[in-house]
Amino acid sequence: MEYVEGGSLRSILERFGSFQEQLIRIYIQGVVEGLIYLHSKGIIHRDIKSANLLVTKDGVIKIAGLSLTTDTYKHTYSLLSLSSLSSYGVCDV
């Protein structure tokens, strides 16, 4: 399990308030890239929310909450391997 020191977007919003537009664009880009990767592997994340979007100290978004996902190839629920997804901005917490 990867430690993400920045915390979730939800906790950051609660601490500091709203984000500037440029920062929102950077975060959205990270989320979209992570979701594109997951979808390319046939995986649908079923719980995208600010509490499941983690931010590293470098501002990189990591998608968490992957313990229950839909595998579109097998039409089943599966646990994902953290090691295979963490380099793509995707992690499981």
C-alpha positions as CSV (number, residue, x, y, z in Angstrom):
1,M,0.0,0.0,0.0
2,E,1.4,3.4,-1.0
3,Y,1.5,6.2,1.5
4,V,0.3,9.5,0.0
5,E,1.5,12.3,2.2
6,G,-0.7,15.1,0.9
7,G,-4.0,13.6,1.9
8,S,-7.3,13.5,0.0
9,L,-8.7,16.4,-2.0
10,R,-11.6,16.4,0.5
11,S,-9.3,17.0,3.4
12,I,-7.3,19.7,1.5
13,L,-10.5,21.5,0.6
14,E,-11.7,21.4,4.2
15,R,-8.4,22.8,5.4
16,F,-7.7,25.5,2.8
17,G,-11.0,26.2,1.1
18,S,-11.6,26.4,-2.7
19,F,-8.8,25.9,-5.3
20,Q,-7.7,28.3,-8.0
21,E,-8.8,27.4,-11.5
22,Q,-5.3,26.4,-12.6
23,L,-4.9,24.0,-9.8
24,I,-8.3,22.4,-10.5
25,R,-7.2,21.9,-14.1
26,I,-4.1,20.1,-13.0
27,Y,-6.0,17.8,-10.6
28,I,-8.7,17.1,-13.2
29,Q,-6.0,16.1,-15.7
30,G,-4.6,13.7,-13.3
31,V,-8.0,12.1,-12.5
32,V,-8.8,11.8,-16.2
33,E,-5.4,10.2,-17.0
34,G,-5.9,7.7,-14.2
35,L,-9.4,6.8,-15.3
36,I,-8.3,6.4,-18.9
37,Y,-5.7,3.9,-17.8
38,L,-8.2,2.0,-15.7
39,H,-10.7,1.9,-18.5
40,S,-8.1,0.7,-20.9
41,K,-7.7,-2.3,-18.6
42,G,-11.4,-2.9,-18.5
43,I,-11.8,-1.6,-15.0
44,I,-14.6,0.8,-13.9
45,H,-14.0,2.7,-10.7
46,R,-17.4,2.8,-9.0
47,D,-16.7,5.4,-6.3
48,I,-15.0,8.6,-7.6
49,K,-15.2,11.3,-5.0
50,S,-12.9,13.8,-3.4
51,A,-12.2,11.5,-0.5
52,N,-10.8,8.9,-3.0
53,L,-8.5,11.3,-4.8
54,L,-5.2,11.6,-3.0
55,V,-2.5,14.2,-3.6
56,T,1.2,13.5,-3.3
57,K,3.6,16.1,-1.9
58,D,4.4,16.9,-5.6
59,G,0.8,17.5,-6.4
60,V,0.2,14.3,-8.3
61,I,-3.3,12.9,-8.0
62,K,-3.6,9.2,-7.1
63,I,-7.0,7.4,-7.4
64,A,-7.9,5.4,-4.3
65,G,-10.8,3.3,-3.2
66,L,-10.2,0.5,-5.7
67,S,-10.9,-2.5,-3.5
68,L,-14.3,-3.0,-5.1
69,T,-14.3,-2.3,-8.8
70,T,-16.1,-3.7,-11.9
71,D,-14.0,-5.7,-14.3
72,T,-15.8,-5.2,-17.6
73,Y,-14.0,-8.2,-19.2
74,K,-15.1,-10.7,-16.6
75,H,-18.3,-8.9,-15.4
76,T,-17.2,-9.6,-11.8
77,Y,-15.8,-7.6,-8.9
78,S,-12.1,-7.8,-8.3
79,L,-9.3,-6.7,-6.0
80,L,-6.6,-4.8,-7.8
81,S,-2.9,-5.1,-7.4
82,L,-1.4,-1.8,-6.1
83,S,2.0,-2.5,-7.7
84,S,0.6,-2.7,-11.2
85,L,-1.4,0.5,-10.9
86,S,0.5,2.9,-8.7
87,S,2.8,4.2,-11.5
88,Y,-0.3,5.3,-13.4
89,G,-1.7,7.6,-10.7
90,V,-3.8,4.8,-9.3
91,C,-3.4,3.3,-5.8
92,D,-5.5,1.4,-3.4
93,V,-5.8,2.5,0.2
